[in-house]
Amino acid sequence: MRKVFTVALTSLAVAGCANVGDPEDGWTGNGAQPFDGAVRECQARTLATRGPAFEACMATQGWTRPQR
């Protein structure tokens, strides 16, 4: 029983490490900066909300988006 509890607790802890930003855009991050803060910072740096420069900035914050 103790082993089942340990496995379940470990699974929950690992699942908590994967962050998902805006599900519509598909941003994902593992150990990333908080999504809203990363978006604000990258918008200020790039003066954009989309495009290669914005995505490169988001990557420096730990966020990536799958290629379409």
Backbone as XML, in Angstrom:
<?xml version="1.0"?>
<chain id="A" units="angstrom">
  <residue number="1" name="MET">
    <atom name="N" x="0.827" y="-1.194" z="0.000"/>
    <atom name="CA" x="0.000" y="0.000" z="0.000"/>
    <atom name="C" x="0.866" y="1.251" z="0.000"/>
  </residue>
  <residue number="2" name="ARG">
    <atom name="N" x="1.919" y="1.221" z="0.761"/>
    <atom name="CA" x="2.810" y="2.379" z="0.846"/>
    <atom name="C" x="3.442" y="2.669" z="-0.521"/>
  </residue>
  <residue number="3" name="LYS">
    <atom name="N" x="3.764" y="1.612" z="-1.262"/>
    <atom name="CA" x="4.368" y="1.777" z="-2.585"/>
    <atom name="C" x="3.391" y="2.437" z="-3.550"/>
  </residue>
  <residue number="4" name="VAL">
    <atom name="N" x="2.118" y="2.069" z="-3.498"/>
    <atom name="CA" x="1.093" y="2.669" z="-4.362"/>
    <atom name="C" x="0.957" y="4.154" z="-4.054"/>
  </residue>
  <residue number="5" name="PHE">
    <atom name="N" x="0.948" y="4.489" z="-2.780"/>
    <atom name="CA" x="0.840" y="5.887" z="-2.371"/>
    <atom name="C" x="2.043" y="6.688" z="-2.861"/>
  </residue>
  <residue number="6" name="THR">
    <atom name="N" x="3.235" y="6.124" z="-2.750"/>
    <atom name="CA" x="4.458" y="6.803" z="-3.189"/>
    <atom name="C" x="4.437" y="7.034" z="-4.693"/>
  </residue>
  <residue number="7" name="VAL">
    <atom name="N" x="4.015" y="6.033" z="-5.458"/>
    <atom name="CA" x="3.934" y="6.171" z="-6.904"/>
    <atom name="C" x="2.905" y="7.237" z="-7.278"/>
  </residue>
  <residue number="8" name="ALA">
    <atom name="N" x="1.756" y="7.236" z="-6.631"/>
    <atom name="CA" x="0.726" y="8.229" z="-6.923"/>
    <atom name="C" x="1.206" y="9.634" z="-6.587"/>
  </residue>
  <residue number="9" name="LEU">
    <atom name="N" x="1.844" y="9.795" z="-5.467"/>
    <atom name="CA" x="2.353" y="11.104" z="-5.056"/>
    <atom name="C" x="3.439" y="11.593" z="-6.013"/>
  </residue>
  <residue number="10" name="THR">
    <atom name="N" x="4.320" y="10.712" z="-6.425"/>
    <atom name="CA" x="5.372" y="11.070" z="-7.375"/>
    <atom name="C" x="4.774" y="11.478" z="-8.717"/>
  </residue>
  <residue number="11" name="SER">
    <atom name="N" x="3.764" y="10.765" z="-9.167"/>
    <atom name="CA" x="3.106" y="11.092" z="-10.431"/>
    <atom name="C" x="2.484" y="12.482" z="-10.385"/>
  </residue>
  <residue number="12" name="LEU">
    <atom name="N" x="1.839" y="12.796" z="-9.281"/>
    <atom name="CA" x="1.243" y="14.122" z="-9.137"/>
    <atom name="C" x="2.304" y="15.213" z="-9.119"/>
  </residue>
  <residue number="13" name="ALA">
    <atom name="N" x="3.400" y="14.955" z="-8.459"/>
    <atom name="CA" x="4.482" y="15.949" z="-8.387"/>
    <atom name="C" x="5.069" y="16.208" z="-9.765"/>
  </residue>
  <residue number="14" name="VAL">
    <atom name="N" x="5.292" y="15.163" z="-10.538"/>
    <atom name="CA" x="5.846" y="15.322" z="-11.879"/>
    <atom name="C" x="4.847" y="16.016" z="-12.790"/>
  </residue>
  <residue number="15" name="ALA">
    <atom name="N" x="3.586" y="15.678" z="-12.677"/>
    <atom name="CA" x="2.560" y="16.324" z="-13.504"/>
    <atom name="C" x="2.482" y="17.809" z="-13.198"/>
  </residue>
  <residue number="16" name="GLY">
    <atom name="N" x="2.745" y="18.195" z="-11.976"/>
    <atom name="CA" x="2.706" y="19.602" z="-11.604"/>
    <atom name="C" x="3.841" y="20.406" z="-12.207"/>
  </residue>
  <residue number="17" name="CYS">
    <atom name="N" x="4.861" y="19.763" z="-12.733"/>
    <atom name="CA" x="5.994" y="20.470" z="-13.327"/>
    <atom name="C" x="5.705" y="20.955" z="-14.736"/>
  </residue>
  <residue number="18" name="ALA">
    <atom name="N" x="4.770" y="20.344" z="-15.398"/>
    <atom name="CA" x="4.443" y="20.748" z="-16.767"/>
    <atom name="C" x="3.416" y="21.858" z="-16.730"/>
  </residue>
  <residue number="19" name="ASN">
    <atom name="N" x="3.801" y="23.001" z="-17.230"/>
    <atom name="CA" x="2.907" y="24.146" z="-17.271"/>
    <atom name="C" x="2.336" y="24.295" z="-18.662"/>
  </residue>
  <residue number="20" name="VAL">
    <atom name="N" x="1.116" y="24.706" z="-18.721"/>
    <atom name="CA" x="0.486" y="24.970" z="-20.010"/>
    <atom name="C" x="0.019" y="26.400" z="-19.992"/>
  </residue>
  <residue number="21" name="GLY">
    <atom name="N" x="0.404" y="27.155" z="-20.998"/>
    <atom name="CA" x="-0.005" y="28.551" z="-21.097"/>
    <atom name="C" x="-1.377" y="28.656" z="-21.732"/>
  </residue>
  <residue number="22" name="ASP">
    <atom name="N" x="-1.451" y="29.292" z="-22.861"/>
    <atom name="CA" x="-2.701" y="29.487" z="-23.574"/>
    <atom name="C" x="-2.981" y="28.242" z="-24.408"/>
  </residue>
  <residue number="23" name="PRO">
    <atom name="N" x="-3.986" y="27.439" z="-24.023"/>
    <atom name="CA" x="-4.227" y="26.198" z="-24.758"/>
    <atom name="C" x="-4.606" y="26.441" z="-26.215"/>
  </residue>
  <residue number="24" name="GLU">
    <atom name="N" x="-5.156" y="27.603" z="-26.512"/>
    <atom name="CA" x="-5.528" y="27.919" z="-27.887"/>
    <atom name="C" x="-4.291" y="28.008" z="-28.778"/>
  </residue>
  <residue number="25" name="ASP">
    <atom name="N" x="-3.214" y="28.550" z="-28.232"/>
    <atom name="CA" x="-1.979" y="28.687" z="-28.994"/>
    <atom name="C" x="-1.033" y="27.519" z="-28.784"/>
  </residue>
  <residue number="26" name="GLY">
    <atom name="N" x="-1.274" y="26.694" z="-27.779"/>
    <atom name="CA" x="-0.479" y="25.502" z="-27.561"/>
    <atom name="C" x="0.862" y="25.723" z="-26.895"/>
  </residue>
  <residue number="27" name="TRP">
    <atom name="N" x="1.050" y="26.815" z="-26.183"/>
    <atom name="CA" x="2.311" y="27.050" z="-25.485"/>
    <atom name="C" x="2.472" y="26.027" z="-24.370"/>
  </residue>
  <residue number="28" name="THR">
    <atom name="N" x="3.680" y="25.486" z="-24.239"/>
    <atom name="CA" x="3.980" y="24.583" z="-23.135"/>
    <atom name="C" x="5.322" y="24.953" z="-22.533"/>
  </residue>
  <residue number="29" name="GLY">
    <atom name="N" x="5.456" y="24.668" z="-21.264"/>
    <atom name="CA" x="6.717" y="24.950" z="-20.604"/>
    <atom name="C" x="6.923" y="24.007" z="-19.443"/>
  </residue>
  <residue number="30" name="ASN">
    <atom name="N" x="8.152" y="23.667" z="-19.192"/>
    <atom name="CA" x="8.501" y="22.810" z="-18.070"/>
    <atom name="C" x="9.528" y="23.570" z="-17.246"/>
  </residue>
  <residue number="31" name="GLY">
    <atom name="N" x="9.130" y="24.009" z="-16.073"/>
    <atom name="CA" x="10.018" y="24.828" z="-15.261"/>
    <atom name="C" x="10.143" y="26.238" z="-15.804"/>
  </residue>
  <residue number="32" name="ALA">
    <atom name="N" x="9.153" y="26.672" z="-16.571"/>
    <atom name="CA" x="9.183" y="27.972" z="-17.228"/>
    <atom name="C" x="8.765" y="29.095" z="-16.281"/>
  </residue>
  <residue number="33" name="GLN">
    <atom name="N" x="9.062" y="30.314" z="-16.698"/>
    <atom name="CA" x="8.582" y="31.492" z="-15.994"/>
    <atom name="C" x="7.050" y="31.486" z="-16.052"/>
  </residue>
  <residue number="34" name="PRO">
    <atom name="N" x="6.360" y="32.143" z="-15.128"/>
    <atom name="CA" x="4.903" y="32.217" z="-15.217"/>
    <atom name="C" x="4.478" y="32.779" z="-16.589"/>
  </residue>
  <residue number="35" name="PHE">
    <atom name="N" x="3.491" y="32.137" z="-17.191"/>
    <atom name="CA" x="3.112" y="32.431" z="-18.574"/>
    <atom name="C" x="2.736" y="33.899" z="-18.787"/>
  </residue>
  <residue number="36" name="ASP">
    <atom name="N" x="1.855" y="34.429" z="-17.959"/>
    <atom name="CA" x="1.400" y="35.810" z="-18.160"/>
    <atom name="C" x="2.551" y="36.801" z="-18.078"/>
  </residue>
  <residue number="37" name="GLY">
    <atom name="N" x="3.458" y="36.593" z="-17.144"/>
    <atom name="CA" x="4.614" y="37.470" z="-17.025"/>
    <atom name="C" x="5.539" y="37.358" z="-18.229"/>
  </residue>
  <residue number="38" name="ALA">
    <atom name="N" x="5.726" y="36.142" z="-18.722"/>
    <atom name="CA" x="6.571" y="35.935" z="-19.900"/>
    <atom name="C" x="5.977" y="36.630" z="-21.116"/>
  </residue>
  <residue number="39" name="VAL">
    <atom name="N" x="4.663" y="36.528" z="-21.289"/>
    <atom name="CA" x="3.997" y="37.180" z="-22.418"/>
    <atom name="C" x="4.181" y="38.691" z="-22.324"/>
  </residue>
  <residue number="40" name="ARG">
    <atom name="N" x="3.938" y="39.263" z="-21.142"/>
    <atom name="CA" x="4.085" y="40.722" z="-20.979"/>
    <atom name="C" x="5.505" y="41.169" z="-21.287"/>
  </residue>
  <residue number="41" name="GLU">
    <atom name="N" x="6.479" y="40.442" z="-20.756"/>
    <atom name="CA" x="7.875" y="40.816" z="-20.987"/>
    <atom name="C" x="8.236" y="40.731" z="-22.468"/>
  </residue>
  <residue number="42" name="CYS">
    <atom name="N" x="7.802" y="39.662" z="-23.116"/>
    <atom name="CA" x="8.136" y="39.485" z="-24.534"/>
    <atom name="C" x="7.394" y="40.479" z="-25.428"/>
  </residue>
  <residue number="43" name="GLN">
    <atom name="N" x="6.182" y="40.846" z="-25.054"/>
    <atom name="CA" x="5.476" y="41.883" z="-25.812"/>
    <atom name="C" x="6.221" y="43.209" z="-25.703"/>
  </residue>
  <residue number="44" name="ALA">
    <atom name="N" x="6.708" y="43.525" z="-24.517"/>
    <atom name="CA" x="7.446" y="44.775" z="-24.321"/>
    <atom name="C" x="8.772" y="44.753" z="-25.097"/>
  </residue>
  <residue number="45" name="ARG">
    <atom name="N" x="9.450" y="43.610" z="-25.108"/>
    <atom name="CA" x="10.738" y="43.509" z="-25.818"/>
    <atom name="C" x="10.587" y="43.571" z="-27.326"/>
  </residue>
  <residue number="46" name="THR">
    <atom name="N" x="9.570" y="42.844" z="-27.855"/>
    <atom name="CA" x="9.457" y="42.682" z="-29.307"/>
    <atom name="C" x="8.405" y="43.577" z="-29.943"/>
  </residue>
  <residue number="47" name="LEU">
    <atom name="N" x="7.574" y="44.207" z="-29.119"/>
    <atom name="CA" x="6.451" y="45.017" z="-29.611"/>
    <atom name="C" x="5.537" y="44.195" z="-30.525"/>
  </residue>
  <residue number="48" name="ALA">
    <atom name="N" x="5.393" y="42.917" z="-30.206"/>
    <atom name="CA" x="4.552" y="42.007" z="-30.985"/>
    <atom name="C" x="3.955" y="40.957" z="-30.058"/>
  </residue>
  <residue number="49" name="THR">
    <atom name="N" x="2.933" y="40.276" z="-30.553"/>
    <atom name="CA" x="2.349" y="39.162" z="-29.809"/>
    <atom name="C" x="2.454" y="37.862" z="-30.596"/>
  </residue>
  <residue number="50" name="ARG">
    <atom name="N" x="3.029" y="37.932" z="-31.763"/>
    <atom name="CA" x="3.213" y="36.757" z="-32.612"/>
    <atom name="C" x="4.497" y="36.948" z="-33.415"/>
  </residue>
  <residue number="51" name="GLY">
    <atom name="N" x="4.925" y="35.885" z="-34.062"/>
    <atom name="CA" x="6.064" y="35.972" z="-34.960"/>
    <atom name="C" x="7.334" y="35.397" z="-34.377"/>
  </residue>
  <residue number="52" name="PRO">
    <atom name="N" x="8.360" y="35.299" z="-35.232"/>
    <atom name="CA" x="9.616" y="34.667" z="-34.825"/>
    <atom name="C" x="10.306" y="35.347" z="-33.640"/>
  </residue>
  <residue number="53" name="ALA">
    <atom name="N" x="10.324" y="36.665" z="-33.607"/>
    <atom name="CA" x="11.002" y="37.367" z="-32.506"/>
    <atom name="C" x="10.280" y="37.108" z="-31.188"/>
  </residue>
  <residue number="54" name="PHE">
    <atom name="N" x="8.947" y="37.135" z="-31.216"/>
    <atom name="CA" x="8.159" y="36.878" z="-30.018"/>
    <atom name="C" x="8.376" y="35.448" z="-29.535"/>
  </residue>
  <residue number="55" name="GLU">
    <atom name="N" x="8.354" y="34.493" z="-30.462"/>
    <atom name="CA" x="8.548" y="33.089" z="-30.085"/>
    <atom name="C" x="9.955" y="32.843" z="-29.552"/>
  </residue>
  <residue number="56" name="ALA">
    <atom name="N" x="10.956" y="33.509" z="-30.112"/>
    <atom name="CA" x="12.323" y="33.374" z="-29.604"/>
    <atom name="C" x="12.416" y="33.926" z="-28.180"/>
  </residue>
  <residue number="57" name="CYS">
    <atom name="N" x="11.754" y="35.046" z="-27.939"/>
    <atom name="CA" x="11.743" y="35.624" z="-26.599"/>
    <atom name="C" x="11.052" y="34.677" z="-25.619"/>
  </residue>
  <residue number="58" name="MET">
    <atom name="N" x="9.920" y="34.123" z="-26.016"/>
    <atom name="CA" x="9.201" y="33.189" z="-25.149"/>
    <atom name="C" x="10.063" y="31.967" z="-24.838"/>
  </residue>
  <residue number="59" name="ALA">
    <atom name="N" x="10.853" y="31.532" z="-25.800"/>
    <atom name="CA" x="11.736" y="30.385" z="-25.577"/>
    <atom name="C" x="12.763" y="30.700" z="-24.500"/>
  </residue>
  <residue number="60" name="THR">
    <atom name="N" x="13.229" y="31.955" z="-24.434"/>
    <atom name="CA" x="14.181" y="32.318" z="-23.382"/>
    <atom name="C" x="13.523" y="32.283" z="-22.012"/>
  </residue>
  <residue number="61" name="GLN">
    <atom name="N" x="12.194" y="32.351" z="-21.975"/>
    <atom name="CA" x="11.441" y="32.294" z="-20.725"/>
    <atom name="C" x="11.015" y="30.863" z="-20.388"/>
  </residue>
  <residue number="62" name="GLY">
    <atom name="N" x="11.356" y="29.904" z="-21.284"/>
    <atom name="CA" x="11.038" y="28.499" z="-21.038"/>
    <atom name="C" x="9.777" y="28.011" z="-21.726"/>
  </residue>
  <residue number="63" name="TRP">
    <atom name="N" x="9.183" y="28.829" z="-22.597"/>
    <atom name="CA" x="7.937" y="28.464" z="-23.267"/>
    <atom name="C" x="8.189" y="28.154" z="-24.733"/>
  </residue>
  <residue number="64" name="THR">
    <atom name="N" x="7.576" y="27.083" z="-25.212"/>
    <atom name="CA" x="7.679" y="26.715" z="-26.631"/>
    <atom name="C" x="6.296" y="26.400" z="-27.163"/>
  </residue>
  <residue number="65" name="ARG">
    <atom name="N" x="6.204" y="26.449" z="-28.469"/>
    <atom name="CA" x="4.954" y="26.114" z="-29.122"/>
    <atom name="C" x="5.260" y="25.116" z="-30.233"/>
  </residue>
  <residue number="66" name="PRO">
    <atom name="N" x="4.503" y="24.047" z="-30.326"/>
    <atom name="CA" x="4.776" y="23.055" z="-31.368"/>
    <atom name="C" x="4.691" y="23.689" z="-32.762"/>
  </residue>
  <residue number="67" name="GLN">
    <atom name="N" x="5.564" y="23.242" z="-33.655"/>
    <atom name="CA" x="5.531" y="23.732" z="-35.031"/>
    <atom name="C" x="4.273" y="23.223" z="-35.714"/>
  </residue>
  <residue number="68" name="ARG">
    <atom name="N" x="3.684" y="24.071" z="-36.504"/>
    <atom name="CA" x="2.449" y="23.673" z="-37.214"/>
    <atom name="C" x="2.732" y="23.308" z="-38.632"/>
  </residue>
</chain>
